[in-house]
Amino acid sequence: MAHTPAVPLVQVGRGRDRTSRDTEMRVVLDDLSKRIIEQLQQDGRRSYAAIGKAVGLSEAAVRQRVQRLIDVGAMQIVAVTDPLTLGFMRQTMVGIRCGGDLERVAGHLAGMAEIDYVVITAGSFDLLIEVVCENDDQLLEILGRVRSIPTVTATETFVYLKLCKQTYSWGTR
């Protein structure tokens, strides 16, 4: 196997966006880390040995890099499921309009167990959340909690009828 180069696995630092404002901490991946991620995007159960063979590293080096990528938040390895086939009868996207501190509201929403996705957006809604629940009564209860947040001014709920595509294999840049 090839020796791991001295190039860092990841570099974490402040970036600058197109308007020259400071942005959040970001992770910069080296080419080997990107290739490992791409291997796992193709098959999340691929063995470290198989990944090592594909990218030219030892099994141990791949294992260390994968753990570091997980530790810095660059990736997760999880089973992606369709909640509607697992007994959750409602999956919805909720658009939220609100005033005040969007990050505070987003943080509050992220703390709710039934909400699996929270994003601050530009456009018609200030925030989008995804809710997975067992039935309509639970959905109503969750929507009540969301609407009770003082700065939430409006919500619009989009009920999923059928999952037609869900993929996470967009590669790396």
N, C-alpha and C positions, 0 to 999 in steps of 0.2 A: 504494500500500500504506500501511497505517497505520503511524505511527511507534511504535517499541517504547517502552512506558511505562517510567517510572523505577522501577517495582516490580522488586525483585530476581528474577532467574530462579529461584534457590533460596536458601534460608537453611539453613545447617548449624549445628546447636547441640545442646546437651544437652536432652533431654526429661525429663519425669517421668511415670512410669506411675501407675496407679490406686492403688498402695500407697505413693506418694510417695517411692519410691526413685529414685536417679539411674539413667537408662538409657543405652544406648549413644548415640553421635552419631546424629542423625537428620536427614533432609533434608526441608525444607518447601518445596513447590513452589507457584509462583504459578499462576493460572488458565490463562495461555497455555501454560505448560509442560505442564500436565495435558492440555490440548486437543491438544497435539502428540503426547504419549504415546498418547492415545486414537486419534489418526489412525494412528499406527504399529502399534497393537495390531490395528486393522482390516486393515491391509496394510503389512507391514514393508518392502515395496519401493516404497511410495508416494514419489514425488519430492518434494524440498524445495519446488519450485515449487507443486505441488498442495497440499501441506500449508500453505504460506504463504497460498494463495488461500482455503483453508478456515478459517484462523484469523486472517487479516488481518495477516500479516507478510510481509516480503520474503523471497525465497529465501535470501539471505545471513544474515538474522536467524534463520531457521529452522535453517540449517546450524550457526550458532554455538550456538544453544540445544541442539540435539541433541548436539553434541560436549560441551557442558557437562554435560548429563544423563548422558552416558556416563562422563565424567571423575569425577563425584561418586558414581557407582555407583547412580544412580536407575534406570537401565535398561541393557539390552544389546540389540544388534540381531544376531540369529543365525538360522540356518536350523534350524527345529525338525524333527527327523526321528523316525521309528520305527526304532530300532536293529534290531529283529527283521527288518525288510525290507532292511537294509543288510549282512547277513552276520554280525551278532552273534547267536549262537544262544541266548544266555541274558541275560535282563534280570530282575533280582530286587530286591526290597525286603528289607532285613535289619533286624530289630528287635534292639537291643543293650541288655543290662542291664549296668551296671557300677558300681563303687564309685569313690570318689576324685573327682578334678577332671574334670568332664564336658567343660569347654572344652578341656582339654589333650587328652583322648581325641578330641574332635571335630576339633581341629586336626591331630592325627596322621592321622586318617582322611581329612581333606580333602586331605592331601598325597599320597594314593594315586591314581595316574592313572586306575585302573579305576573309581573311585568318583566319580559325577557329582553326588551330592546328599547332603548331611549336614545333619541338623537335630537339635537338642536338644529333647526332647519332655517332656510331662507325661503320665502314664498308665502303661500296662503296660511300656513301654520307656523307657529314658533317652535313647536316640538311635535315629534311623532313618537308614539309608543306602540309596542306590540303586547297584547294581552292574551294569555292562554288560560282558559278556565273550563270547569267541568260542565257548567250549564248557564242558562240565561239569568237565573237568580244570582249566581256568583258574579256574572258580568255586571249586572245592575249594581251590586254592592261595590265592586271595584270602581265603576264609573262614578258612583256617589262619593267615594273617597277622593278620586281625582278632582271632581268638580268642587269639593269642599276646600281645596287648597285656595287660600285667600286671593292669590293673584291670577288664578285661572278664570278667564272670562267666557270661554266657549269651548266646546268639544264637538267633534264629528266622528262618528264611529263607522268603520268599514268592516263588515262581517265577512270573513273568508268563507267561501262556499266550497272551494276545491283547490288544493295545492297543485299547480301545474308545472312549476319549475322552482327548484331551490338548489343552487350550486355555489361552491366557494372555490372554484378552480380558476381564478382570474390571473394566476401567475404572480410574478414579482416584477418590480421595476428598479 
